[in-house]
Amino acid sequence: MVDRTGTPLVELRDISISFGGIKAVDHVTVDLYPGEVVGLLGHNGAGKSTLIKCLSGAYKADAGQILINGQEVEINNPRDARAQNIETIYQTLALADNLDAASNLFLGRELVNSLGFVDEAKMEAETRKIMGRLNPNFRKFGVPVSALSGGQRQSVAIARAVYFNAKILIMDEPTAALGPHETQMVSELIQELKAQGLGIFLIEHDIHNVMKLCDRASVMKNGQLVGTVNVDEVTDEDILGMIILGKKPALAA
């Protein structure tokens, strides 16, 4: 069980953002606690990606506050987000296909030796260490990531975030286009991250994944928050009703 008695890891409070007079996000409040996965659902255009891009630094909210561990912060760009230990894993994963896992893990943040040369041995050793924690079955350290399966590529992207001290992870449909075995691998990775106390916002279309992976689900429709529910207190149909009809189930406060 997630302890929600303390201060949330993240609070997006009363966030609004408009594009050309259209309110993409309209006074939305969601929060996230350590060791929790909160699913963000809604049709395309519902506003869930726009909302979360305010946290990742891709967009600047017109109104509202972002609180990290109870402190209000300014996030104007992705660098600001990273400084708050927020990492985003997009569907595209942003990996360099021609490089191996270690080179991708440290891309732009390479480890160097005392002479100032890139220390490939140390980078591989660190990659093996973090992978041993996250995905012990990962063996393909010497091949370009283009040769890896979808789930293994996800492992590399997640390892990069965790190695650089992510406390808040934004995952954009991490199991899209993966087969059942690969999806299971990513599910196990998410459980491991939860156990380590990370908070995860999961942007997801698949309700079955939400029911399996998330502690709570926040549903948006037409830029507004329909509601946030505890996943173990609702059914697939309840969440579907929230997405399609914009209606909270009777038991949800």
DADAKA-V197029 format. One line per field, one symbol per residue. phi: phi as a letter, one per 40 degrees, with the letter a starting at -180 (. if undefined). A space follows every 50 residues. Layout:
BEGIN
phi: ???
END
This chain:
BEGIN
phi: .ccbcccccbbcbfcbabbfgcccbbfbbbbabdgbbbcbbicdgchccc dcccccgcbbccahbbbbfgbcbbbbadccccccgbbbbcdcgfbcdcbc dcccdbdgbdcbcccgccccccccccccccccccadccbcccbccccccd cccddcccdcccdcgdbbbbbbfcbdgbcdccccccdccccccdccgcbb cbcabcccccccbbcbbbbbafgbccibbcccbbbdcdcccccccgbccd ccc
END
